[in-house]
């Protein structure tokens, strides 16, 4: 039976420690049919967290970027009948003008649809994979983990894979970069990143040095990372900008299926 809305006060409480809502976030991630998008998880690291209280009960949460973009919104199942109502209040009280929504996040997708003025796809999300019967040959390619002596080489060819040089060092120290070389020359690198602490979901990506592009090396690196994840029993996913046609083709060539999108709603 639905509770009496009139008698229940809704409060939004900003929290300083994101760990406070880890239990809620686990429930949210479990409610999704596919893994969280790593790009969003990066944005969430610098975001502002709010608990949603209904009466005396903690009912859910939402996350806003510093620019007031809604990144995540979740209510416990017993309060889902109030999703639209409470989202409307969030949009008004926090002057939210945009939201980023994974197309497989049905609850947020439905809510945003009721309030939006415009929608556009900003990213392609790869969650499904169909193993190729024939894989790209790796003949003549040497693969190894990057070491600190490789840092300058990686930074020199980086094209927006890493937001700042310090990230390269962090990935090397975490042993999350593979280098792919031929004849001592760097072809490219592949990276893998845990999406959310404690879960077995990993995001994978790669970069090919310009002179080695359009030769099938990208698909080989992606296939290598997929095999690496499978050997470790991890779930793997990837994503790219909606306009990055080359990355999309490479991921599809490796076996990924481009069924989902990252949507930007404007209110």
Phi, psi and omega in degrees: 000136179291144179281162181285109183296322185301322186273001185247118180275131176262128179233144175248120186242113178290137180240145183268338182249106181303334180299340179302328184253017181302321179298318177295317182295323176299318178296320178297310182297325178292334181283343182276144178285342182224169185293152174305149178277126185297324178303318179292321181297326176295317179296325184292335181302331181248018187270178181247129186255140177226134170275146173255118177252134174240113189064233179265001187258139170282115190255344183167203183200167168213158184232129179242141173288167176302339178267013179065034171269129178287121183255333183201146181208130184209136170236146176301152184309323182290349179246006185298335180294351179252012182305310183295312182302312184288324176299319178303319178294319179300314181300318182286309189287336181248010179051045179283124181252345182216158173218144172254129187222129172290137185292347177262006173269084190297325182295309180292322179302313181295318180296312182299323182300327182286343184242347193286154172257321179218154177221141173213150176276130180245347180209159174251128182251124182255112180238332181261147185221135176240114185298134180282139178289329175237126181257157180298134182292139177253023182301129177082004181256127175260136182239133177208160174285143178289146175240170186300332178294344180269355188305312183296322179297319181291315180298324183296330182255355183300133176230078175069011171290316177251133183287332179210154184304328182298333179296324180301313179300319180298317179293321179296314181296328178276000181058045182246020175234128170254134173260142179240122188227155172221126181058031180082355179265140181283121175275317182174186177219156176237145180230154173223144187221130172295131186282316183217132183306134176087354179250161184260032179259128182231137175265138179237152180199172182203167173220139176249133176299137188313317185289350180252010182283159179063030178235010178088001183290326181300313179297323179297316180297316179297317179297322178298314181294322177298312179300320179298316179295318180298319179297331180267359180073029182262153168276137183238147179210170179206168177202161176206162176299146183301333182265359182273078185296322182297316179295319180299314180298321180296314181295321178291323178297328180281348177123354178288152178246127185270070185268338189240162183228156166263118186256143174249117177262136173250136184249000000 
